[in-house]
Structure formats: structure tokens, C-alpha cells
Amino acid sequence: MTTPEEPTHRETMKLAPYGRRVGGYLLDGVIIGGGYLVAIAIFATSRVPLLGLLLGVALAIVYPWLMIAFSQGQTLGMKAVKVKCVDAKTGKVPSAGKALGRTFGAILCNIIFFVGWLDLLWPAWDQKRQTLHDKMAGTLVVDVGIAPNTTVTFG
């Protein structure tokens, strides 16, 4: 008998190619960076210029978290390049908690540890093509378009 958390069938997905992962990452960077600049510009001349900075930081956290948890595991950049984020154990869209952990893992790598470049390069040689923040959160990025050669089986 299976528990509700166990998959009822085995599913195979193809891991996302490295180039498309980078493309999606860069597109999302443009979206977040553009939103950040707009927020700063709007509040720069107001009585609370710090509010623009805080809204920009909130966007960098909320956008990837909500998109991955509540939009079929895809940010807008991921949708454009036809990849999605899944739970590494189940192959399903990550829970809100797992998606938030992935977001904070990326922030840790990019801001606190200053290894954003290493995080972005990591999938180029990793067997499961995971970034460091994917490893922290237990997620994978899989292909939903053109099929690459490397697959992973869930269940």
C-alpha cells in the first residue's frame, strides 16, 4: 500500500540542458532587475526612498518563490526556455516551503556567500545538472520542450 506522499507510478523526465537553464536565469534576472529599478526610481524622490530598495528586495524573493510554487514550477524565464523546477524526490512541483528554501538558497549563494558565479556554473558539470541552491532545496530543473539525453526517474 502506498502512502499519500509516495508516487503511484514511475515517471521519467529529461534534465534541462545547461544552456537553457542559463537562458532562463538571465531572463528572470532582467525581470527582477527591471522591477527593482522601477521600484527604486518611483521611490527615489519620495520621502521614503528606502521603500524602493525594500520593494526591490521583496521582488527578488517573492517572484521566484511564488512562480515556482504556484505556477507549475516555472518562472517566466523558465517558461520562455521550456524548463521547470520539480521536487527531486517526487518529480512534482515543489511545495511552497521547498520553493521558498530554493529561493533563499539562491540568495545565499548570490549575496551572502558571493558564489553566484559558481552556483550558475555548477550544473555544467553536475551529474543531475543541479545548481547549489537546487541541492540545498532538493530540487531539479527538467525539460518540458526539446528532449536532451540525460534523464532522471522518480518513484
PLY file of the C-alpha trace (Angstrom):
ply
format ascii 1.0
element vertex 155
property float x
property float y
property float z
element edge 154
property int vertex1
property int vertex2
end_header
0.00 0.00 0.00
1.33 3.45 -0.83
1.17 6.50 1.42
-0.20 9.78 0.02
3.35 11.13 -0.42
4.60 8.16 -2.45
4.22 8.35 -6.21
1.70 5.89 -7.59
3.71 5.33 -10.78
7.25 5.74 -12.00
7.84 8.80 -14.10
10.85 9.71 -16.21
11.72 13.30 -17.06
14.60 14.73 -19.01
17.01 17.03 -17.21
17.13 20.57 -18.58
20.12 21.39 -20.79
22.63 23.74 -19.20
22.32 26.44 -21.86
18.56 26.72 -21.46
18.93 26.88 -17.67
21.30 29.82 -18.04
18.94 31.46 -20.54
16.01 31.22 -18.14
18.15 32.51 -15.29
19.22 35.54 -17.35
15.63 36.30 -18.44
14.48 36.17 -14.83
17.40 38.44 -13.91
16.15 41.01 -16.41
12.61 40.77 -14.98
13.77 41.11 -11.37
16.37 43.76 -12.20
13.85 45.78 -14.20
11.30 45.62 -11.40
13.99 46.58 -8.91
15.00 49.64 -10.95
11.37 50.72 -11.37
10.74 50.43 -7.61
13.87 52.45 -6.82
13.03 55.10 -9.46
9.47 55.52 -8.17
10.52 55.98 -4.56
13.87 57.78 -5.11
12.31 61.24 -4.96
9.73 60.39 -2.28
10.00 60.89 1.44
10.76 57.19 1.85
13.46 56.33 -0.72
14.36 53.21 1.28
10.95 51.79 0.38
12.07 51.35 -3.26
15.07 49.34 -2.11
12.89 47.19 0.17
10.33 46.58 -2.58
13.14 45.55 -4.93
14.46 43.05 -2.39
10.93 41.75 -1.79
10.51 41.25 -5.56
13.75 39.23 -5.70
12.34 36.90 -3.02
8.64 36.79 -3.85
8.81 36.48 -7.65
10.76 33.18 -7.92
9.11 31.71 -4.83
5.52 32.32 -5.92
6.14 31.48 -9.57
7.78 28.14 -8.80
5.34 27.13 -6.05
2.13 28.30 -7.71
2.81 28.45 -11.47
3.54 24.83 -12.41
7.15 25.09 -11.19
8.11 27.79 -13.68
9.17 31.41 -13.53
8.58 33.49 -16.66
12.19 32.90 -17.73
11.78 29.14 -17.27
8.56 29.19 -19.29
10.32 31.03 -22.11
13.10 28.42 -22.34
10.79 25.45 -21.66
12.16 24.14 -18.36
10.59 23.73 -14.93
11.60 23.11 -11.34
10.47 19.89 -9.65
10.95 18.19 -6.30
13.95 15.86 -6.68
12.20 13.03 -4.81
8.71 13.14 -6.30
9.05 14.87 -9.67
6.14 17.12 -8.76
6.02 20.91 -8.45
7.88 21.86 -5.25
5.82 22.77 -2.20
5.67 26.42 -1.17
8.19 25.67 1.59
10.61 23.91 -0.74
10.27 26.70 -3.33
10.99 29.29 -0.62
14.01 27.29 0.53
15.28 27.20 -3.06
14.83 30.97 -3.35
16.71 31.63 -0.12
19.42 29.17 -1.20
19.91 31.21 -4.38
20.05 34.43 -2.36
22.61 32.89 0.00
24.77 31.86 -2.94
24.45 35.17 -4.76
24.66 37.70 -1.96
25.95 36.24 1.26
28.46 33.68 0.04
29.44 35.66 -3.10
29.49 32.46 -5.14
26.68 33.31 -7.55
29.00 32.62 -10.47
29.84 29.19 -9.05
26.15 28.47 -8.42
25.36 29.32 -12.05
28.26 27.22 -13.39
27.64 24.19 -11.15
25.07 22.46 -13.44
27.65 22.39 -16.25
29.49 19.51 -14.54
26.96 18.18 -12.05
25.52 14.74 -12.85
21.97 15.91 -12.09
22.61 19.39 -13.53
21.72 20.99 -10.19
22.79 24.42 -9.00
23.99 24.71 -5.43
20.61 26.16 -4.45
18.87 23.19 -6.12
21.00 20.88 -3.98
20.12 22.86 -0.82
16.39 22.65 -1.57
16.25 19.14 -3.06
15.00 20.28 -6.48
15.83 19.55 -10.11
15.20 21.53 -13.27
13.72 19.41 -16.04
13.00 19.88 -19.71
9.44 20.48 -20.90
10.34 21.13 -24.53
13.08 19.63 -26.67
14.37 16.37 -25.17
18.04 16.21 -24.04
19.93 12.96 -23.46
20.10 12.77 -19.64
17.00 11.51 -17.81
16.05 11.07 -14.18
13.43 8.64 -12.84
11.15 9.45 -9.92
9.31 6.93 -7.79
0 1
1 2
2 3
3 4
4 5
5 6
6 7
7 8
8 9
9 10
10 11
11 12
12 13
13 14
14 15
15 16
16 17
17 18
18 19
19 20
20 21
21 22
22 23
23 24
24 25
25 26
26 27
27 28
28 29
29 30
30 31
31 32
32 33
33 34
34 35
35 36
36 37
37 38
38 39
39 40
40 41
41 42
42 43
43 44
44 45
45 46
46 47
47 48
48 49
49 50
50 51
51 52
52 53
53 54
54 55
55 56
56 57
57 58
58 59
59 60
60 61
61 62
62 63
63 64
64 65
65 66
66 67
67 68
68 69
69 70
70 71
71 72
72 73
73 74
74 75
75 76
76 77
77 78
78 79
79 80
80 81
81 82
82 83
83 84
84 85
85 86
86 87
87 88
88 89
89 90
90 91
91 92
92 93
93 94
94 95
95 96
96 97
97 98
98 99
99 100
100 101
101 102
102 103
103 104
104 105
105 106
106 107
107 108
108 109
109 110
110 111
111 112
112 113
113 114
114 115
115 116
116 117
117 118
118 119
119 120
120 121
121 122
122 123
123 124
124 125
125 126
126 127
127 128
128 129
129 130
130 131
131 132
132 133
133 134
134 135
135 136
136 137
137 138
138 139
139 140
140 141
141 142
142 143
143 144
144 145
145 146
146 147
147 148
148 149
149 150
150 151
151 152
152 153
153 154
